[in-house]
Amino acid sequence: HILITLKYTRTDAAASGIPTFPVVFALLPKIEVLYKGSAIFSMRGQDAVAAGILVCGFESWGHNYLGVADEECSFTFLVPLTRILYSERECFPRSTRGELILQLTYSAALTGVTVLKAQIETVELPDAAPEQFLRMTTLSHTEDVAGEHDIELPIGNPISELVMFGEVFPAGIADDATLGFIQVLVDNYRRFYSHTNFETVHNMAGRMRCPPGYWYGHRVRTKTQSSY
């Protein structure tokens, strides 16, 4: 897998103790991995974070996301290409120089950030004998009217996971969501998810893969602990 760590100085203070994750998510509107010119991984930074949590249980621990301005911050994005990290049976096969290319698209305006640096690291398994790997791409769908809508999924390869994102979710007194309910149909017959509401699938997905933990923040009591 590939690890992309963005390191920078945060120029805005965190408001009311809320971690400033949206700042770092906005820095990478697109992450792509190309193999012989074809995308095997393509999504926004924030979608990559969600996919890492829900698909393979990788929860990035951002550094210094609470506190005043002018603090050094870092955050790691994962490009897994597998459902199980370090799996010798499900990983990307060996390639020659120039065949596998990582492309990062940075935001045009680095809002709230100065001195941005990218650290790229890869994890290789010398004795691996991969049988398959995970191809992760984005399918965008916009509707102008409410109601049920069919979204055709890619064909040709088995589908392992669907990680879905919607702009609207229940908040305050507004009981509304972009993804009100979800059904999966195969040949016009309901399969796997015959009908599930947003609230249920949202909560169950988090508890099946990566329970809620660090995302509100945590407190380090001693300087020694801050080194880990």
N, C-alpha and C positions, 0 to 999 in steps of 0.2 A: 504494500500500500504506500501511498504518498502522503506526507505530512507537510502542510503549508502553514508556517507560522508568520503572522504579521506582528511586527514590533514597532512601536511608535510612542510619541509623547502625546498624551491627551491634554487638550487645551481647555476643555470645559469641565466644570465640576459635576459630579453625579448629584442629581436632585433628589432630595428626601430619601437618601439611602438606597436608591434604585440603581442597579448596575447598568452601565452604559453600553450594553451589548449592541443595540441598533447602530451605534457609531461604527463598530468594526464590521458588522454585517454589510453595511452600505459601501464599504471600501472595495468589495469584490462583487460586482454585478454579474460576473461570469467566470466560471472555472471550466476549462475544457482539457480533456486528454484525447489526443488523436493517435490512432494506430494506422499507419499507412494512409493518412489523410482522412480516415473515417472516425467520427466521434464515438468513443466508448464510455466517456463520462462528460456530461454537459449540464450545468445547472448554476443558479445563483449561489453566492456564498451562504445565505441564510437557509436555502434549501439543502445545501450540502451538510450544514450543521444538523438540520432535522433528520436527514437521511442517515447520518452517522449515528444519531441517538436511537432512531427507531429500527434501523436495519441491522446494525451490528453492535449496538450498545456502547458506542464511543461517546463519552461526555467530556468535552473540552473544558479544562479549568483555566479560564481567563485570569490574567494577572493584573491586580490593581484596578478593578472595575468599580470600586467604591472610593469615595474620598474627594479631595480637592482637585483643582486643575493642575496642570504641569506635573503629571506623574507618568512614569514609564509604564506602558501597558503592553501586553502580548496576548495573542489568541491563536490557537491552532485549528485549522480546518483539515478534515480528513477526506482523502480520496481512497475509498477502501478497495474497490474491484473484487470484493468478496463479502459474504455474510458473516464469516468467522475469521477474525484477524489471526494471522500466523498459520492459517490452514495450508497444509502442503498439497491438499487435493483440490481446493478451490482458491485459485489465485491466478494472476495474469502470467502467461507463459513467457519464457525467455525471448527477447527480441534483440535485433542488431542495432547498431548505432544509427540514429536518424529515423527509425521506424516509429518510435514512441515519443510523442511530443506533448509537453505541458504548456498550455496557453492560459495566461491570467489577464483578465481585463479589469483595470482599476477604475474607480470612479473618477470622473473628470474633475470634480470638486472634492478635495479632501477635507470635508467639514469636521471641525473639532479635533484635527489631527495635524501634527507636524513630524518631520523626520521619519517618514515611513520606510521601513525595511522589510524585505521578505526573506525568510529562511526556508529553503526547500530541502527536505530530507526524504529518502526512500528506504523502505525496509525490503530486503531481498532474502529469499529462502534458497540457499545454494542447492540443497538436496531435494527440492520439491519436484513432484511429478503431477502437475495440475491436470485435472480432468475437465474443468470448466472454470469460468470466471463470471463476474457480475458486470453487466453493462447497464449504466445508469444515465438516463437522459431525461429531459424535461418536455412535457406536452402541455402547452398553454391552450386554454379554452375560455372565451369570453362570451357571455350572453347578455342581451339587453333587456330581456323580459324574465319575470319570475316563472316558476313551474318546473316540471321535470325536463331534463335534457339528457340526451344520449351522447356519450363520449366514446368514440371508437379507439380501442387500445391497439398498440402495435402487434402485428402477427409475425410468425416465423420462428420465434424463440419462446420457451416457457417463461411466464411472468412470475417472478418471485415475490415482489412487494409492490404496493402502491402507496406512496407518500403524498398526501394531498394538502394543498394550501388554499385558503380562502381569505379574502380581505376582511370580511365581516364575521364576527362571532358575538355571542351573547355578552353584553357588558352593561353595567348600570341598570336601567329599567328597560332597556331594549332587548327583547327576546327574539333575536334574529341571527341568522347565520348564512354565509354563502353556501355552505354544504349542509343543507337542512337535514337530509337523510341520504343514504347511499345504498345502492343495490348493484350486484354484479350479475350480469346475464351472459350466458354462453349459449349461442344458437337460439336466442330469445327465451331461454329458460333460466330462472333464477338459480344461481349456484354460489355456494360458500357464504355470501352475505345476501340473504333474501331481502332483508330490510333492516337497517340499523340507523339510529338517529345520531346526529353530530355529537351530542354530549356523551353518549355511551361509547362510540368508537374512539373518541378523543381520549377519554379516561382509560379505557381498556388497552389501547395501544401503548400509552405511557407506562402502564404497569406490567405489560407483558415483556417489554424490551428494556427500557431504562427508566426506573422509577424517578419521580421528581426529586432532585437533590440540590445541586449547587446553584441552580438558576436564579434564586433570589440573592445568593451571596453567602459567604461564610466568614467567620472571624478567626484570625490567627492570633493566639494568645502570647506567643513568644517569638523572638527573632529567629530562634533555631528552627521552629516549625515552618517559617516562611521560606526556608530553603528547599522544601520538598513539594 
